[in-house]
Structures are given as structure tokens and as C-alpha cells.
Amino acid sequence: MKYKDTTQSAKEIRKVLKAEYPNTKFSVRVKRFSMGSSVEITWTDGPSECEVSAKVAHLKGGEYLNEYISPRRVITRAVMVAAAQACARHYGVDVPEVMGGERVPYIASLEIVGGVAMCDRVHRAVWATSVYGTTPEEAFKEVFP
């Protein structure tokens, strides 16, 4: 059985991602280690890690028994703030504070709004921006009508 090189897997992954998400810039890198390799995919905002995994999982190579595809999405503070503002407007409450740094923002508010914690609502709206390809406010309306 002939195995596909990890570099070939990375090339195929780049093609699929470019076709599926033309407006998102991905970094696709091959890492090799003892008895294995990985294709590390990173991007800012855009599609969720689950979405990307579903699109590229079948492209895993076989040069090594231990080959991994590792997606990692980075959410910017601007997207998190916009989602927090959209959530607050929708429910008529104060905007929850965005914690963390520029590349690791999060909402810590456990305030319950409409039966769901505010942090869950905001994080879900952030996730939805990639699904619906809209602003956080429009995505929020889709997730929590």
C-alpha cells in the first residue's frame, strides 16, 4: 500500500479550504515529529473548527501511522465585542465585559438572560458569524430568534 506524504495532504487541504472559504486566509503548516506528523491549520475568525475539520478530515495522509490534522481558529476581540453589543441590544441589557487579550477574548458573565447565560449567547453568536457569513448582530438573530 502506497502512503500519501503529509506535504501532499497539506496541499490538498489548502485547495479545499480556498474553495470552501474564499474570504478566509488559512495558514497550513506541516510539522514532523518522531513517529508521526501533523498538518496544523490556523485562521482568524471565519468558520468554526468543527466546520473545517469536517471539510478536511478525509484528506489525512498515511506516511506515518500517527498523522493528525489540527485546526485552530482565533477569534479577534473586535468580533467578540460586536457579538456582546448585539446580544445586549437584543435583550435590552448592559453590554457584558469582554475579558482576555486581543487574540483570546471571552465573556465571563454568567448573567441569565432569557433562560441562557449571557456568555453562552455571545459565544454562540460569534460562532454563528462563520455559519451565516454575516455580522455578529445578524448571526445572533439567526441563532436566538
N, C-alpha and C positions, 0 to 999 in steps of 0.2 A: 504494500500500500504506500503510495507516494503522499507525503505530507506537504501542506502548504506552508511556506515560510511566513513568519509573523509580519515581516515587512509587506508581503503581499496582502495579508489581512488588513493592515493599516491602509493600504492604497484603496482597497475595495470599500472600507469603512468611510474614507474621505469622499468617495464618489457618491455613496448612498446618502450621506449627511448633506452634501451640497445639493443633491436633487430634492431631498425631502424638506430641508430647511434652508432655502437660498438666502434668507436675510440674516442668518446667524453665522458668526465666524467661530469655527471649531479649531482647536489645537489637537492634533492626533499624533501621538508620540509612541515609539516602540521602546520598551525597557526590557533588558535581558538580565537574568539572574541565574544562579546555579540551579539547574534542572527545570528551567521554565522561562517564560516571557510574558509580557503583558502589553496591551495596547491601551494607553491612557488617553482619554478624551476629556477635554475641558472646554467650557464655553461660559459666557456671561449672559445671564437672564435667558430668554428663549425657552426651548422645550424642557420638559422635566427629565430627570434621569431615567425614569421608567419608560418614557416615550422613546428616548434614544436607545436604551437597552433593547427594547422590543424591535427596533428597526435594524440593529446590527448584530444581535446575538448569533444569528445563523452564519455570520462571517468569520467566526472563530476558526483559527488555523489549526494545525496539528503537528507543527515542527517539534514541539515538546508536549509531553503529557500534561504539563501544568501551564496552560496558556489562559490568560484572563483578559477580558475586556472590562475596563474600569472607567465608567462615565462619572463626571463630576461637574455639576452646574454651580456657577457662582451667581448669587443674587446681589445686585447693587443696592445701596442704601436708597437711591432715588426711587427705585421700583417699590421697595418696602414702604417708604414714606407715602408715595402715591396711593398704594393699596390701603394704608392706615387711614388716610384722609377720605378715601372713597367709602370705607366702612363707616367712619364716623358720620359722614354726611347722610348716608343711607339710613342709619339708625338714630340720628339726631343726638349723638353723644360726643363727649370730648375725644379728640384725636389721641389714640394711645401713643405712648413714647416708643420711639424706635431705639433699641439698645444696640450695642456692639459697634464694630468698626465699619468702614466703607465696604469691605468685601465679606463681612459676616454679620449683617444686620438681623435683628429678630425682634419680635414683640413679646414682652414678658407679661402683659396684662392678662389676668385671669378673670376680669370682669365678665359677667354673664350677660349677654345681650341676645334677646330672642331665643333663649334656651341653649346657646352655644358660647363658649369662651371667646372673647374678643381676639385673642392671639390665634385661635384656630380659624376664625373668619378671615383675618388678614392674611395669614399664611396660605389659606385656600385660594384667596383672590390672587395672590402672587402667582401661585401655580397655574391658575386659570388664564393668566395673560398669555402663556405659551400655547394653551389649548385653543383659545379663541382668536389669538393674534390681534388683540385689541388693547386698549388702555386698561389699567387696573380697575377703573370705575366701571367700564363696560363689562369687563370679565367678572367683576363682583356681582353685577346684576344677573349674569348667566348662572353663577354658582349659587347665589342666595336670592332668588326672585321674590 
